Amino acid sequence: MKYIFKPSKIHRVNFIIYISTVSFTAALVVLFRSFLLELAPERQASVALSLVQLSVFLATTVAFLGWFGIKQSRKISTEYEENLRRLQAAEKQTNELEMALNAHAIVAITDSRGVITQVNDKFCTISPYSREELIGQTHNVINSGYHPKGFFKDLWHTITRSEVWSGDVCNRAKDGSLYWVQSTIVPLIGKNGKPEQYIAIRADITSRKEAEAKTQYMALHDALTGLPNRRLMTDRLISAISSKGRHPGYGAVLLMDLDHFKEINDMLGHGIGDDLLVQTTLRLSCNVRRTDTVARFGGDEFVIILDNVGSDIDSAITNTANMGEVIRTAVAEPYQLGSQQLTVTSSMGVVLFCRVDDDPEELIKQADIALYAAKEAGRNQLFFFDPLLQAETIERALLVRDLRQALEQDELVLFYQPIVDAQQHIRAVEALLRWFHPKHGMVLPGKFIPLAERNGLIVPIGKWVLETACAQLAEWQQDPEREALVIAVNISARQLSKTNFVDTVKSVLAQTGARADRLMLEITESIFQDNVNSTITKMDALRQEGVRFSLDDFGTGYSSLTYLKRLPIDHLKIDKSFVDDIFEDSSDIAIVHTIIALAKNLEIDIIAEGVETCEQMEWLQGNGCKFFQGYLFSHPLHPDKLNAILENTTLLPTKELRSSCD
């Protein structure tokens, strides 16, 4: 923008020039007139003509100058007004920008040494230091100590090179609270090419940082317990492993879960289950060291990372076992859950680590293997990982893989063990599943049935057993001598819990043509840990179709007598464990007497399992037992062998048996 005089000054200059020109012209006219009067008459005419010409010229010049001056004056005035308007607009914009900056930004100006020379009100508000307290100080007055020294070293290295620096800074206010600002520091370069001042423009981002911190916390912590989740636990474990390069020694990973937690959830509700998990969290946190980590791994599983448990293997095992015992004891203290008081135990698997190349995922797997062993051993105890356990785990995994294909490969076979009366007539048979593995030969049910239960394979396998047994019943129905035989089929709790269980049984009976009153379903007391009323409803529906029910392993579980009298069952089976010690343990004798008396009162027949000697049979028969099953009469038989026996007689070939019992 050009600098010009104000229009009023231009007008005054033009007026002075114009008056001066007119005055000068008038003076010349007077002067020439006097000069003309003194001339001779003959020369006056020519001189007068010259004077007139001069006057015309001067008048024309004056008129031109006046016109030109007015024109220039107007032009200059217009330019001035336009420039003035622009200047005022620029000043207004600058003022507005300054007001906006002061309203929303935290501004500070320092000299080349970083000493504060100016601050705005916003700086004083957020600090909250006064101007007098800030000016003359460096920014150390608000240093929070959050950032490492290298952070500010890099900052100064950038701005002293005359470059702009931007980043997030955590500062400390006068009252000690922390706040975050997004900062931009601009160097002002002097004539020597070096920064003379620095302008720092900051924006308050404390709310954003708090929201980010909350989001990060939620991403790394369990919502229910507030403990580190699996992701953060993995990071902590990686850190603990890597620290062994700097601090040699042993650490430990302890994987713990609550025994029978699912039953508590199912019976008392998920609200009680959640309350139990929260209380367990408090107990765990109170019984570990500050350097240890307690994390929720998922469900009712917790991971505890114990750091520095010993410098050698012996001390590490001893110290870890002691710490685990403290935790186990604390967890086993009674819980007050609403109006109920419960005692809940825990099982633990432990693995030690001492190398920087240990794999976190592998350590968790090994701890899980040890936990599995602790549960298999009866729960409420701690097991250390052993490589032999891993070999067993691998074997189980391979077995599960093969079990998934066993149905398709026709590797499953039903064997049948006779159930006889006092005269050793075969009245029924129990269907017992056998698996003929192509590599391992015959795999006993005790080995693969638990695997099928845990891996969800028991439902399709159970349906196959039911179909095969009913097909055998349908075949026997064609023979008058065998059409009265009953087949007992074991039903798992998972099968019975299916909503379509009743329809499945009806469908199998219809498809095979088997009589419903020749099918007996054996259930165990474990089914009463779930929805009892639903179970009884399903049993009643099948009972109306003619299906019979037997309660297996009675006396070994926790079934209520209240439920027992409501159950539509035809037989109680005395568990083999009571029969084995019937002559050695007075408690077993009392239990068997009680079961037989109870069955009589409920008008339910008794079947004794595991009968292996004549003495056992005679005692049981003398005390009111009507049906027997065990090796004394027959091992489980392949269908071909059983059919061969049944073709000759419905009595077992027990000539030797009878003679040995006489």
MOSUL-V453289 format. One record per residue. PHI is phi in radians with two decimals (NA if undefined). PSI is psi in degrees with one decimal (none if undefined). D_CENTER is the distance of its C-alpha to the mean C-alpha in Angstrom with 1 decimal. Layout:
# MOSUL-V453289
PHI PSI D_CENTER
PHI PSI D_CENTER
This chain:
# MOSUL-V453289
NA 127.9 65.7
-1.33 146.4 69.5
-1.60 130.3 71.0
-2.37 162.2 74.1
-1.22 159.7 76.6
-1.18 148.7 76.3
-0.99 -36.0 78.4
-1.08 -37.6 80.8
-1.20 -39.1 81.9
-1.08 -43.7 82.5
-1.06 -41.1 84.7
-1.16 -39.3 86.7
-1.13 -44.5 87.3
-1.08 -39.5 88.5
-1.14 -41.4 90.8
-1.14 -41.9 92.4
-1.10 -41.2 92.9
-1.13 -48.8 94.5
-1.10 -40.6 96.9
-1.09 -40.7 97.8
-1.14 -44.1 98.7
-1.09 -43.6 100.8
-1.12 -41.6 102.5
-1.11 -38.7 103.2
-1.16 -44.2 104.7
-1.06 -40.3 106.8
-1.12 -39.5 108.1
-1.14 -40.2 109.0
-1.06 -45.8 110.9
-1.08 -43.0 112.9
-1.12 -46.3 113.6
-1.16 -32.4 114.7
-1.10 -44.6 116.9
-1.11 -40.9 118.7
-1.15 -34.5 119.1
-1.21 -37.5 120.4
-1.16 -26.3 123.1
-1.49 -11.5 124.5
-1.42 165.0 124.9
-1.23 150.2 128.0
-0.98 -36.2 128.2
-1.21 -20.5 128.1
-1.70 -15.0 124.8
-1.08 -36.0 123.1
-1.14 -44.8 122.2
-1.19 -39.3 120.4
-1.19 -36.5 118.5
-1.11 -39.7 117.6
-1.06 -42.3 116.1
-1.10 -38.5 114.0
-1.14 -40.9 112.9
-1.10 -42.6 111.9
-1.07 -41.8 109.9
-1.12 -40.5 108.2
-1.12 -42.0 107.5
-1.07 -42.2 105.9
-1.08 -46.1 103.8
-1.14 -38.9 102.7
-1.14 -41.4 102.0
-1.09 -43.9 100.0
-1.06 -45.6 98.0
-1.08 -42.9 97.4
-1.10 -42.7 96.2
-1.09 -45.9 93.9
-1.06 -39.1 92.5
-1.14 -46.0 91.9
-1.09 -43.9 90.2
-1.13 -40.9 88.1
-1.12 -41.7 87.2
-1.12 -42.9 86.1
-1.06 -47.0 84.0
-1.12 -37.0 82.3
-1.09 -44.0 81.8
-1.13 -42.1 80.0
-1.08 -47.0 77.8
-1.11 -38.7 76.9
-1.11 -41.9 76.2
-1.11 -44.7 73.8
-1.07 -41.2 72.0
-1.09 -47.3 71.7
-1.09 -39.4 70.3
-1.15 -45.0 67.7
-1.14 -38.1 66.7
-1.11 -40.0 66.6
-1.09 -43.6 64.3
-1.12 -42.4 62.0
-1.08 -43.1 62.1
-1.14 -39.8 61.3
-1.13 -41.1 58.4
-1.13 -41.2 57.0
-1.12 -39.4 57.5
-1.12 -44.8 55.7
-1.09 -41.5 52.8
-1.09 -42.3 52.6
-1.13 -41.1 52.7
-1.13 -42.5 50.0
-1.08 -40.8 47.7
-1.13 -42.2 48.5
-1.11 -43.7 47.7
-1.11 -41.8 44.4
-1.08 -44.6 43.5
-1.21 -30.1 44.4
-1.31 -32.4 42.6
-2.09 -11.3 39.2
-2.11 151.8 39.3
-1.74 116.2 39.8
-2.07 135.8 42.8
-2.49 142.9 44.4
-2.09 132.7 47.3
-2.17 163.0 48.1
-1.44 -173.6 51.0
-1.15 -18.2 50.7
-1.60 -3.8 49.8
1.59 9.4 46.8
-1.41 131.0 48.8
-1.23 128.4 47.9
-1.97 -27.8 51.0
-2.55 145.5 49.6
-2.47 154.4 46.6
-1.71 175.9 46.0
-1.08 -35.1 45.3
-1.07 -38.2 41.6
-1.07 -44.4 41.3
-1.16 -33.7 43.0
-1.21 -45.8 40.8
-1.34 -24.2 37.4
-1.17 -54.5 38.7
-1.76 83.9 40.7
-1.60 151.9 43.6
-1.39 166.0 47.1
-1.03 -40.4 48.9
-1.08 -33.3 51.2
-1.37 -22.1 48.4
-1.65 -44.3 46.8
-1.16 130.7 49.8
1.69 -10.3 51.1
-1.76 164.1 47.8
-1.66 176.7 45.3
-1.27 -0.5 41.6
-1.06 -23.1 41.0
-1.11 -24.7 41.6
-2.00 15.2 38.1
-1.18 126.8 36.3
-1.53 -17.7 33.0
1.40 3.0 32.7
-1.24 -39.1 29.1
-1.57 147.2 30.2
-1.21 161.9 31.7
-1.05 -35.4 35.4
-1.06 -24.4 35.1
-1.08 -50.5 33.5
-1.34 -25.7 36.8
-1.12 -42.6 38.9
-1.15 -37.3 37.5
-1.05 -50.3 38.1
-1.16 -34.6 41.7
-1.11 -33.4 42.3
-1.29 -50.8 41.4
-1.29 -27.6 43.5
-1.28 -13.3 46.5
-1.58 14.0 46.7
1.17 27.8 47.3
-1.89 150.0 43.9
-1.36 137.7 41.5
-1.99 137.5 38.3
-2.34 143.7 35.1
3.04 174.0 31.8
-1.70 134.2 29.6
-2.25 136.0 31.0
-1.70 121.2 29.9
-1.99 163.6 33.0
-1.99 126.3 34.0
-1.33 171.7 36.1
-1.06 -33.4 39.2
-1.45 2.8 37.4
1.66 -10.2 34.8
-1.30 156.4 31.9
-1.76 146.5 30.0
-2.51 153.4 30.1
-1.93 141.3 29.1
-2.33 143.3 31.7
-1.60 117.4 31.8
-1.95 141.0 35.1
-2.24 121.4 37.8
-1.98 121.0 40.8
-1.96 121.4 43.9
-1.33 139.4 46.9
-1.79 117.2 50.4
-1.51 133.3 52.8
-1.53 -177.4 56.4
-1.12 -24.1 59.6
-1.46 2.9 59.1
1.43 6.9 55.9
-2.01 153.9 53.6
-1.09 130.4 51.3
-1.77 -30.1 53.2
-2.50 163.5 50.5
-2.28 132.5 46.8
-1.87 121.8 45.3
-1.86 118.5 41.7
-1.96 122.7 40.1
-2.22 152.3 36.8
-2.19 138.2 34.4
-1.29 116.7 32.2
-2.11 25.2 28.5
-1.05 -44.4 27.1
-1.08 -41.6 25.4
-1.12 -42.9 23.7
-1.13 -39.0 22.6
-1.14 -39.8 21.3
-1.14 -40.5 19.3
-1.12 -41.1 17.9
-1.13 -40.0 17.1
-1.14 -42.6 15.3
-1.09 -42.6 13.3
-1.14 -39.4 12.5
-1.08 -44.6 11.8
-1.13 -33.0 9.2
-1.27 -21.2 7.6
-1.98 -1.3 7.9
-2.27 152.4 7.7
-1.30 133.2 6.5
-1.16 -34.4 8.4
-1.37 -50.7 10.6
-1.71 -18.0 11.8
1.36 2.4 11.5
-1.36 158.7 10.9
-0.95 139.1 9.5
-1.54 -171.9 6.0
-1.04 -39.0 6.6
-1.13 -48.8 7.7
-1.20 -36.0 9.9
-1.03 -41.7 11.1
-1.08 -42.8 12.2
-1.07 -43.2 14.1
-1.13 -39.2 15.6
-1.18 -41.8 16.7
-1.04 -42.3 18.3
-1.12 -41.9 20.0
-1.13 -38.9 21.3
-1.15 -46.3 22.6
-1.14 -26.6 24.3
-1.20 -15.9 26.0
-1.19 -17.4 28.0
-1.23 -32.2 30.2
-1.63 -32.8 31.3
-2.24 85.6 31.1
-1.03 151.4 32.0
2.47 -168.2 31.1
-1.96 143.1 28.4
-2.07 174.2 24.9
-2.50 144.6 22.9
-1.96 122.9 19.5
-2.01 119.3 19.3
-1.84 121.5 16.9
-2.22 141.9 17.5
-2.40 164.2 16.9
-1.54 132.9 19.0
-1.23 132.4 22.0
1.05 31.2 22.4
-1.12 -36.9 19.3
-1.05 -40.2 19.4
-1.13 -37.5 23.0
-1.13 -43.9 22.3
-1.07 -44.7 19.8
-1.22 -40.1 22.3
-1.44 -38.6 25.3
-1.83 -12.5 24.4
1.79 157.1 21.6
-1.23 -25.5 17.9
-1.09 -44.5 19.0
-1.14 -39.9 20.7
-1.06 -42.9 17.8
-1.12 -40.8 15.5
-1.08 -39.0 18.5
-1.09 -42.4 18.8
-1.12 -39.6 15.3
-1.15 -44.4 16.1
-1.16 -37.4 19.5
-1.09 -39.8 18.4
-1.01 -45.0 16.3
-1.09 -40.8 19.5
-1.18 -40.5 21.6
-1.12 -45.7 19.5
-1.12 -30.8 19.5
-1.43 -9.7 23.2
-2.09 22.4 24.2
-2.21 168.3 22.9
-1.43 164.2 24.5
-1.10 -27.3 23.5
-1.44 -8.6 23.0
-1.55 162.8 20.5
-2.11 129.4 16.7
-1.94 125.0 14.9
-2.31 150.9 11.1
-1.62 120.0 9.1
-1.50 -22.8 8.4
2.46 141.0 7.6
1.05 -125.6 10.2
-1.80 18.8 13.1
-1.69 136.2 12.6
-2.18 144.9 12.9
-1.98 131.9 13.8
-2.11 120.5 16.7
-1.73 112.8 18.2
-1.76 118.1 21.9
-1.70 144.7 23.9
0.94 65.5 27.6
-1.65 -4.3 28.4
2.89 152.4 31.8
-1.52 -17.6 34.0
-2.33 166.7 35.1
-1.11 -38.9 33.7
-1.15 -48.1 35.7
-1.16 -34.0 34.7
-1.14 -43.2 31.0
-1.12 -45.6 31.1
-1.09 -48.9 33.0
-1.14 -41.3 30.9
-1.16 -41.8 27.6
-1.07 -41.2 29.1
-1.13 -44.8 30.3
-1.15 -38.5 27.1
-1.11 -38.1 25.3
-1.16 -38.6 28.1
-1.06 -44.2 27.7
-1.15 -45.8 24.1
-1.05 -42.5 25.0
-1.14 -40.9 27.9
-1.12 -41.5 26.0
-1.17 -32.4 23.4
-1.38 -5.0 26.4
-1.15 147.5 28.1
-1.01 144.8 28.5
-1.89 139.3 25.9
-1.71 106.5 27.2
-2.02 97.7 25.1
1.15 -125.4 27.0
-1.61 1.9 30.4
-1.96 147.3 29.6
-1.97 124.6 29.6
-2.19 148.8 27.7
-1.94 122.2 27.6
-2.15 128.7 24.6
-1.70 173.3 24.7
-2.39 154.1 22.2
-2.05 145.6 22.4
-2.36 141.3 21.6
-2.11 135.4 21.7
-2.24 140.1 22.7
-2.34 139.6 23.4
-1.67 154.1 25.3
-2.49 150.6 25.3
-2.63 -2.4 28.0
-1.93 146.8 28.1
-1.26 -15.0 26.8
-1.75 12.0 26.3
-1.11 141.5 24.1
-1.62 119.6 21.1
-0.99 -43.1 17.7
-1.13 -38.7 16.5
-1.19 -37.1 19.8
-1.09 -42.1 19.7
-1.12 -41.0 16.5
-1.07 -42.0 18.3
-1.18 -39.0 21.4
-1.11 -37.1 19.9
-1.17 -36.5 18.6
-1.10 -43.7 22.2
-1.14 -37.7 23.6
-1.10 -43.0 21.4
-1.03 -42.3 22.6
-1.12 -38.4 26.1
-1.11 -39.3 25.8
-1.22 -40.4 25.0
-1.11 -28.9 27.8
-1.45 0.6 30.1
2.13 1.1 29.7
1.24 175.6 26.5
0.99 43.3 26.7
-2.75 170.6 27.3
-2.00 132.4 26.1
-2.13 136.4 26.7
-1.53 148.2 26.9
-1.17 139.1 26.1
-2.31 138.6 29.3
-0.94 -30.3 30.0
-1.10 -34.3 31.8
-1.11 -37.3 28.6
-1.16 -38.0 27.1
-1.10 -39.9 30.2
-1.15 -38.5 29.8
-1.12 -43.1 26.2
-1.09 -40.8 27.4
-1.10 -41.2 30.3
-1.11 -42.6 28.1
-1.08 -41.8 25.9
-1.17 -35.6 29.2
-1.17 -40.4 30.6
-1.10 -42.6 27.7
-1.01 -44.7 28.3
-1.24 -32.8 32.0
-1.14 -31.5 31.5
-1.10 -26.5 29.9
-1.74 -4.9 33.2
-1.09 -38.7 35.5
-1.13 -45.2 36.3
-1.14 -32.5 37.2
-1.57 6.3 39.3
0.97 43.5 41.2
-1.67 -8.8 40.4
-1.64 139.5 39.9
-2.41 140.3 43.1
-1.62 124.4 43.9
-1.74 160.9 46.2
-2.28 128.9 48.0
-1.90 123.6 49.1
-1.12 148.0 52.1
-2.05 122.2 52.2
-2.04 163.0 55.8
-1.66 -170.7 58.0
-1.12 -24.9 60.5
-1.61 7.4 63.0
1.16 27.1 60.3
-1.35 139.4 60.3
-1.38 113.0 57.0
-1.73 -26.7 55.6
-2.79 169.3 52.1
-2.36 149.1 49.7
-1.77 127.8 46.1
-1.36 121.7 44.1
-2.13 126.4 42.3
-1.41 137.3 40.1
-2.26 144.4 40.8
-2.07 118.6 39.2
-1.71 97.0 41.5
-1.37 137.2 39.4
-1.11 -21.4 41.4
-1.88 -42.3 40.7
-1.67 -2.8 40.2
1.35 -148.1 42.7
-1.31 123.2 42.1
-1.78 124.9 38.7
-1.30 152.3 38.9
-1.01 -35.6 36.6
-1.04 -18.4 35.4
-1.66 -39.1 33.7
-1.82 -21.4 32.2
-1.10 -45.4 31.8
-1.03 -35.7 28.9
-1.15 -40.3 27.2
-1.13 -38.4 27.9
-1.08 -46.9 26.4
-1.27 -23.9 23.1
-1.89 14.2 22.8
1.29 12.0 24.0
-1.54 -9.4 27.4
-1.18 -28.1 29.4
-1.20 -53.6 29.8
-1.14 -36.0 31.6
-1.16 -41.7 33.5
-1.10 -36.6 34.5
-1.16 -39.6 35.8
-1.09 -42.3 37.9
-1.05 -45.8 39.3
-1.09 -43.4 40.3
-1.12 -42.2 41.9
-1.18 -42.2 43.8
-1.15 -41.6 45.1
-1.18 -34.8 46.2
-1.10 -38.4 48.0
-1.16 -39.8 49.8
-1.06 -44.6 50.8
-1.06 -36.3 52.2
-1.19 -43.7 54.2
-1.16 -28.1 55.6
-1.09 -17.6 56.6
-1.42 -10.7 59.3
-1.95 116.9 61.0
-0.99 -30.7 62.8
-1.37 -16.7 62.5
-2.10 -3.7 58.7
-1.17 -16.2 57.7
-1.52 -8.1 57.2
-1.14 144.3 54.6
-1.93 141.0 51.1
-1.96 126.5 47.9
-1.66 127.7 45.0
-2.08 127.9 41.6
-1.30 133.4 38.5
-2.06 127.6 35.6
-1.42 159.8 32.0
-1.08 -34.4 30.0
-1.19 -37.9 27.5
-1.09 -47.3 30.6
-1.17 -25.5 31.9
-1.33 -15.3 28.7
-1.16 136.6 28.9
-1.13 -25.9 30.4
-1.72 18.6 32.9
-1.06 -47.0 34.2
-1.06 -45.7 37.6
-1.10 -35.9 38.2
-1.11 -45.8 37.3
-1.11 -44.9 39.9
-1.06 -40.9 42.5
-1.13 -42.0 41.9
-1.14 -42.3 42.4
-1.08 -41.7 45.6
-1.19 -41.0 47.0
-1.21 -37.3 46.3
-1.55 -21.5 47.9
1.43 11.2 50.6
-1.28 147.3 49.9
-1.35 134.0 51.2
-1.13 -33.1 48.5
-1.35 -1.8 50.7
-1.77 1.6 50.6
-1.85 126.8 46.8
-2.10 123.2 45.3
-1.68 123.4 41.5
-1.66 125.3 40.4
-2.08 160.3 37.4
-2.00 168.0 36.1
-1.16 -15.4 35.3
-1.12 -22.5 31.5
-1.15 -20.3 31.5
-1.46 3.3 32.2
-1.46 -11.7 28.8
-1.83 -144.2 27.5
-1.36 99.5 29.3
-1.17 -45.1 32.9
-1.08 -41.0 34.6
-1.11 -40.4 33.2
-1.09 -45.1 34.3
-1.12 -37.8 37.7
-1.08 -42.8 38.1
-1.17 -40.3 37.4
-1.13 -40.8 39.8
-1.08 -40.3 42.4
-1.10 -41.2 42.2
-1.32 -32.4 42.8
-1.09 -35.4 45.4
-1.15 -24.1 47.3
-1.43 -11.9 47.4
1.93 -6.9 49.0
-1.18 138.4 46.1
-1.71 160.3 46.4
-2.30 143.6 43.7
-2.25 136.7 43.7
-1.69 110.3 41.5
-1.50 153.0 40.8
0.95 38.8 40.5
-1.12 138.1 41.6
1.73 -11.0 41.4
-1.70 -12.4 38.5
-1.84 -148.6 35.8
-2.29 30.9 35.3
-1.23 146.4 36.7
-1.51 144.1 38.6
-1.15 -24.5 42.3
-1.10 -41.9 41.7
-1.24 -36.5 39.6
-1.04 -41.8 42.1
-1.27 -16.4 45.0
-1.59 -15.8 43.1
-1.31 134.9 42.1
-1.46 70.2 44.4
-1.93 153.5 45.0
-1.84 -26.1 48.2
-2.44 145.9 47.7
-1.93 135.7 46.1
-1.90 120.9 45.6
-1.30 126.7 46.3
-1.16 147.4 43.9
-1.01 -31.4 45.4
-1.10 -30.1 44.3
-1.39 -36.8 46.8
-1.19 -37.1 49.6
-1.00 -42.5 49.3
-1.89 27.4 50.3
-1.13 -24.8 52.5
-1.79 0.5 55.5
-2.03 -21.2 53.8
-2.21 116.0 51.5
-1.12 -27.7 53.1
-1.16 -39.5 49.7
-1.13 -38.8 49.1
-1.07 -43.7 52.6
-1.14 -39.7 51.8
-1.14 -45.0 48.5
-1.11 -42.3 50.3
-1.00 -43.3 53.1
-1.15 -42.3 50.7
-1.11 -43.9 48.9
-1.12 -43.0 52.2
-1.13 -40.9 53.6
-1.10 -43.5 50.5
-1.10 -40.2 50.7
-1.08 -45.2 54.4
-1.12 -31.9 53.8
-1.61 1.8 51.2
1.00 48.6 53.4
-2.09 137.2 50.9
-1.33 155.2 52.1
-1.97 135.4 50.9
-2.10 125.0 50.0
-1.66 125.1 50.0
-1.66 156.5 47.7
1.24 28.6 48.4
-1.34 122.1 52.2
-2.20 -10.7 53.7
-2.29 158.0 57.1
-1.12 -35.9 60.1
-1.09 -41.8 59.9
-1.08 -44.9 56.5
-1.10 -45.5 57.6
-1.09 -41.6 60.8
-1.15 -45.4 59.1
-1.11 -41.9 56.5
-1.14 -39.8 59.2
-1.18 -20.8 61.4
-1.79 14.3 58.7
1.81 5.3 58.1
-1.41 134.6 55.6
-1.82 -26.2 56.6
-2.26 148.3 54.3
-2.41 152.1 53.2
-2.61 132.9 50.9
2.85 177.4 50.8
-1.17 -18.0 52.3
-1.05 -30.1 55.6
-1.80 -44.4 56.0
-3.03 144.7 53.9
-1.35 165.7 50.9
-1.01 135.9 48.5
-2.02 144.7 50.6
-1.12 146.9 50.1
-0.91 -38.5 51.1
-1.11 -43.2 54.3
-1.20 -38.7 55.4
-1.12 -43.2 54.7
-1.12 -34.4 56.7
-1.12 -38.9 59.5
-1.19 -43.0 59.8
-1.21 -23.3 59.7
-1.17 -28.8 62.4
-1.59 -41.1 64.9
-2.90 157.5 64.0
-1.56 2.6 61.4
-1.71 146.7 62.2
-1.26 149.1 60.5
-1.27 80.2 63.0
-2.03 37.1 63.2
-1.05 -46.4 66.8
-1.16 -36.2 65.7
-1.11 -45.7 63.2
-1.14 -39.8 65.8
-1.17 -34.1 68.3
-1.29 -21.9 65.8
-1.64 -10.3 65.1
-1.34 none 68.8
